[in-house]
Amino acid sequence: MFAVDDKVVYGVVGVCTVSDIATPPIKGISGDYYFLQPFFDNRGLIYTPVDNKVPMREIISKKECDKLRSKAKKCKDDKTLNERIPAGQYDECIKSQDSLVLLHLIRFLYNIKNERAKDLRKMKSADSRVLSVARKLLYGEMAVALDREVTEVSEEMDSFLSVK
């Protein structure tokens, strides 16, 4: 169980702060719910039952971020990060909440982008959307864990992962 002020990754929303654990002010709803405030979007709260079915976990540690950064730096020579991912598995990768899987997906999509650029073609819009979501989830979580700006983390990680 999470506590108030914990930072968690919730579904495909990304990093959220647990702002309260109570019954939401909605007629007909009872029981304990997490009140989640998305970290990068302050427009509203998410109410989710404490015993929810949507995947939710603590954010990664600084040590795990350092491992991911190190792996990203060496991505050109990392066979695992350069393995093909079938398009039908993109959603599974996104929903997995696994930082390493997201890193692999981002690297793979950058490889596609680079290949298409050689022929002066743009990336497919579906691939581009998946890349955007994967970057938002992984880089957002890393930024919170490292207490850095998302743009700073994005620039650094993209400089590693987008190499040809």
N, C-alpha and C positions, 0 to 999 in steps of 0.2 A: 504494500500500500504506500502511496505517496503522501507527502505532507505539504502543507501550505508553503509557498515560495520555492518548492522544488521545480527544477527545469526538466521538462520531459519532451520526448518526441512523440507526437500524436498522429497516427495514421499518415496521410500524405499532406497534412497541414504543415508539419515541421515542428520547430521548437515552440513550446508553450510554457507559460508559468502557471503553476497551480495557485490560483488566487484565493480559493476557498474550497471547503468540503462541507456541503450542506444540501438541503432540499431546494431545488430551483423555484423561483417565484412564478411558476406556471401551474395553472389550475389543473387538477387531476393527476399531478405527478407527485410521487412520494419516494422516500428513500434517500440514501446518500449519493450525491453526485460530485464529481470534480468540476469546479468552475475553472476552465482553462482560458487564459488570455494568450492568444498567439503573439509570439515575441516580436514579429516584424509587421504586425497588423493590429492596431488598437481600436478597430471599428466595432468589435463585439466580442462577447464571451461565447465559449463553447461549453455546453453542459453535457457531460457524459457520465453514465452510471459508474460507480466505483467498481462494480463487477462487469465492466463493459466488454464487448466482443471486439472492439477496434484495437489493434495493436498499440501499445503505449509502453515506453521504456525511458529510463534515465538517459540524459545526454552522455556522449562519450567524454572521457577524461582528456586532460591535456596530454598525458602520456600516449593515449591512443591517437590523438591528433598528430603528435610528432611521428608516430609510426606511419600514419597515412601520408604525411608530407614526405617522409623519407622514401616510401614506396613510390609516390608520385614522381619524385626527382629521378628515380631510376626506371621510369615506366617504359622507356624506349627499349630496354633490354629485358624487361619482365615478360616472359612468355604468357603467364596467366592473365596479366592486364591487357594483353594484345590478342587474346583468344576471341573468336567470333561469338556473338550473342544473337540468336535468332530473334527477329523482330517480334515474334509472338511471345517472347519472354520479357520484353521491356517492362510491361506492367507488373509482372512478378518481381522484377528487380526493384522497381520503385516502391512497391508495397512491402518489400522485405524488411525495410528499415535497417538493413545491414550496410554499414559504412563502406566496407570493402567491396561489396557488390555494387554499390553506387559509384565508387571510384572506378571499378572495372567498366561499368556502363558508360560513364563519362569519357573514359579513355577510348573505348571502342567507337563511340559516336564521333569523337574528334578524329579518329582514324578514317571514318567514313567521310567526314567533312573535308579532310585533307585530300583524300582520293578524288572526290568530286571536284575539288578546286583545281586539280591538275588538268582536268578537262574543261575548265572554266564553267563548271556547273555548280549550281547552288545545292545545298543539302535539301532533302525532301522535308516538307513542312512537318510531317508527323515526327520524323527523327529530330528535327529542330525543337519541337515542343517537348519531347522526352528529354532531350539534353538540357533544356531550360529548367524543367522540373527537377531533374536529378541534381543539377548544379545548385538550385535553390535549397533543396533539402540538405545535401551534404555540406555545402559551404556555409549555410546558415547555422547549422549545428556546430561546425568547427569554429565559426566566428564567436558564438556564444561561449563555447568551451574554452577558447583561448582569450576571451575578453578583447576581441579585436573587431574592427569594422568588417562587414561582409565584403565590401568592395576590395579591401586590402587582401582578404583571404582569397577572393575570387581571382584577382590579378595574379597572385602568387601561384595558386593551384593551376590556373589555366596556362600559365607560362610553362609549367612542368608537363601537364597532360596533353597539351595541344601540339607538342613537338612532333615533327615528322619522322 
